[in-house]
Amino acid sequence: FFVLSARITSAQSSRARSSAVPRTLQGTAESAVAGSPLFNGTVCTRDLTECCARLVTESYYACMEYDSFGFTPQSCIPWQELIRSGCATTCADCDVLGHDLYQQCAFQLQVLGNGPLIKAYCNATYMDWVGNRCPRACHDNETLCETQEAKNCMLKCGNYDRCNCVKRKGSTNPAFCEGITVLDGKNGNTRPGLFYTCDRTPDDCLQTMDLNCSTYKYCTPDQCELKDVRCLPRHQC
């Protein structure tokens, strides 16, 4: 396994000082304002405040994929601390942050006593982070969310974009999602085929790496697409 970094040690020591409530759900993240100096002396030119807050949330749910092995919200605080502290100093470098999570994953899974299995699990977590969770949290909404595929995904899965879904590792139990759907199904806010609770998120909208629509999780909800309404001009929606 990779040697544990100093940040991991810091994250572990902070665990005892943390409350049982997942910090992810408190919406906090270290400031990552454009112009902040990075660990290598260069300067980050992007305002990453929103990006880093999203990444803290993503790290929590990446960790909770191991709830079958006894991981709890408390167990996942070190994962969040790694991202909370590392996002600003690396300019949200997905690869660097992914390796940090790999190390933390391998450390906490040592109880399995199976090196190859631990490596396989943590490699999967790393690949999901660099290929799915991290890029989607920090993409450029103005360009990505205006593509035709993005519009198709908004129609199909946009109602569940505020849900956070977890596919459990090492378990045959189904994935679970929590949160609040974009539409509530009240006051005519309905559309055939949609569900209005996150626990009924369709399998093809689970936001996992193998699904194209996962890319657009953080696009601003488009009420016209969500409700399948066609207006001319569109601002009438």
Residue pairs with C-beta under 8 A, 6 or more apart in sequence:
1 103
1 106
1 107
1 118
1 119
2 99
2 102
2 103
2 106
3 103
4 103
4 104
4 107
5 100
5 103
7 81
7 82
7 85
7 86
7 100
8 78
8 82
8 100
8 103
8 104
8 107
10 81
10 85
11 77
11 78
11 79
11 81
11 82
11 85
11 104
12 78
14 77
14 78
14 81
15 74
15 77
15 78
15 81
18 74
18 77
20 73
20 74
21 73
22 60
22 73
22 76
22 77
22 80
23 56
23 77
23 80
23 84
24 56
24 57
24 59
24 60
24 61
24 76
24 80
25 60
27 53
28 53
28 56
28 84
29 49
29 52
29 53
29 55
29 56
29 83
29 84
29 87
30 52
30 84
30 85
30 87
30 88
31 49
31 88
32 44
32 47
32 48
32 49
32 51
32 52
32 87
32 88
32 91
32 92
33 47
33 48
33 49
34 44
34 45
34 46
34 47
34 48
35 43
35 44
35 45
36 43
36 44
36 88
37 43
37 44
38 44
38 89
38 90
38 91
39 89
39 90
42 91
44 88
44 91
46 91
46 92
48 87
48 88
48 91
48 92
48 138
51 87
51 92
51 137
51 138
52 83
52 84
52 87
52 88
52 92
54 137
54 138
54 218
55 83
55 87
55 92
55 97
55 133
55 134
55 137
55 138
56 80
56 83
56 84
56 87
57 137
57 164
58 83
58 129
58 133
58 134
58 137
59 76
59 79
59 80
59 82
59 83
59 101
59 133
60 73
60 76
60 79
60 80
61 133
61 164
61 165
61 166
62 79
62 101
62 125
62 128
62 129
62 133
63 71
63 75
63 76
63 79
63 80
63 105
64 71
64 73
64 76
64 166
65 125
65 166
65 167
65 168
65 169
66 75
66 105
66 108
66 109
66 121
66 168
66 169
66 170
67 166
67 168
68 168
68 169
68 170
68 171
68 173
69 109
69 111
69 112
69 169
69 170
71 108
75 108
78 104
78 108
79 101
79 104
82 97
82 100
82 101
82 104
83 97
83 100
83 101
86 96
86 97
86 100
87 97
90 96
90 97
92 134
92 138
94 129
94 130
94 134
94 135
94 138
95 130
97 129
97 134
98 126
98 129
98 130
98 134
99 126
101 125
101 126
101 129
102 122
102 123
102 125
102 126
105 118
105 121
105 122
105 125
105 126
106 118
106 119
106 122
109 118
109 121
109 122
110 118
112 118
121 169
121 170
124 169
127 209
128 208
128 209
131 209
132 207
132 208
132 209
132 214
132 215
135 215
136 214
136 215
136 216
136 217
136 218
137 218
139 215
139 218
141 218
141 219
141 220
144 150
144 215
144 216
144 219
145 216
145 219
145 220
149 212
149 216
150 215
150 216
150 219
151 222
151 225
153 212
153 213
153 215
153 216
154 216
154 219
154 221
154 222
154 225
154 226
155 225
155 226
155 228
156 204
156 205
156 213
157 202
157 204
157 205
157 213
157 216
158 182
158 216
158 219
158 221
158 222
158 225
158 226
159 181
159 182
159 183
159 194
159 195
159 196
159 226
160 177
160 181
160 182
160 198
160 201
160 202
160 205
160 207
161 182
161 207
161 216
161 217
161 218
161 219
161 221
162 179
162 180
162 181
162 182
162 198
163 177
163 178
163 179
163 180
163 181
163 198
163 201
163 207
164 177
164 178
164 179
164 198
164 207
165 175
165 176
165 177
165 198
165 201
165 206
165 207
165 208
166 175
166 176
166 177
167 175
167 206
167 208
168 175
168 176
175 203
175 206
175 208
176 199
177 198
177 199
177 201
177 206
178 198
178 199
179 198
180 198
181 195
181 196
181 197
181 198
182 221
182 226
183 189
183 190
183 191
183 194
183 196
183 226
183 227
184 196
185 194
185 196
189 227
190 196
191 226
191 227
191 228
195 201
195 202
204 211
204 213
205 211
205 213
206 214
207 213
207 214
207 217
208 214
223 229
223 237
224 230
224 231
224 234
224 237
227 237
229 237
231 237
